């Protein structure tokens, strides 16, 4: 299935007493590029997220955001900064002495200065945290991939429509090409008759000239290869996995064949057809830049 490299997925849930939010978004990129932001203290998740997502996503610039709270029953140890607490007490006592205000210092008074406290939480089980995050991640990742697939199907329909347009133009070129040889032969005979009048001329020489011209302007090989490239494109569009780079190569080959036909065309109608083919190829090229 064709996938776009543009996508978004989000999910939030409470798992094992933790509130967890996972967001994934991506845009097109030549390779797999991963960026991650997590709640402070959970940086160990980044490498796990990177490798886990890469198993399902091969290309694109991926941005992941993970927010999670600690479990409500996580043990916390509160320590006091003795020197800072003593400093506040001394300052309050001096304030009472210097300005004659009541000395009503209490524990609750000092506790208002929360920078005297240092909160230490017990180390968490990283595997346990990862399993909780992964549960939410899987849903967000599914939503993300589904969006990529929906966008990919739209691009596939557009690309195949343009490829069919190219094929129809190729058919017209194949019909037009033999007519050019007949026209050349007719014009050549008319020109010779104008020059020689009723005098005899070498019919065999004319046939030779026509054969040389026919070989020079023949585009059969190019149109056959264009059709072959179309078949490969269609096959890739219905296959799974990373296909963006492969399609890009096929488009380059299609463009090369179109250029060759254009260089052989000494007919304005054929030249316009080639321009139309190249315009469709360019539109396909723009689309495939966003295919995984």
Buried (B, 14 or more C-beta within 10 A) or exposed (E): BBBBBBBBBBBBBEBEEBBBBBBBBBBBEEEBEBEBEBBEEBEEBBEBBBEBBEEEBBBBBBBBBBBBEBBEEEEEEEEEBEEBBEEBBEEBEEEBEEEEEEEEBEEEEBEEBEEBEEEEEEEBEEEEBBEBBBBBBBBBBEBBBEBBBEBBBEBBEEBBEBBEBBBEBBEBBBEBBEEBBEEBBEEBBEEBEEEEEEEEEEEEEBEEBBEEBBEEBBBEEBBEBBBBBBEBBBEBBEEEEBBBEBBBEBBEBBBBBBBBBBEBBEBEEBEEBBEBBBBBBEEBBEBBEBBB
